[in-house]
């Protein structure tokens, strides 16, 4: 989310990024484990009804729709995302504000082992 512009219109919300989606899935799994599914459902519904902001409601509705029993592989989702947007990511690496970034500038998106 720190990129100057997201590489595509497909990345409109934070949970479109695999690590953020996984964070919400794990959060729901932990909450259900600690408090039970019914308590989590009530809490989420209360948050939706509180309607702090439209974005907050959107986030809680996404969380509400998560099936925490469905496996999710963040590595596979990340690989798929990077492969889909490799050319845009490589273009971002060439921008002056990212050329010297110690984390982003050194990634070789053409290498098969960039995730390792």
Buried (B, 14 or more C-beta within 10 A) or exposed (E): EEBEEBBEEEBEEBBEBBEBBBBBBBBBBEBBEEEEEEEBEEBBEEBBEEEEEEEEBBBBEBBBEBEBEEEBEBEEBBBEBBEEBBEBBBEBBEEEEBEEBEEBEEBEBEEEEBEE
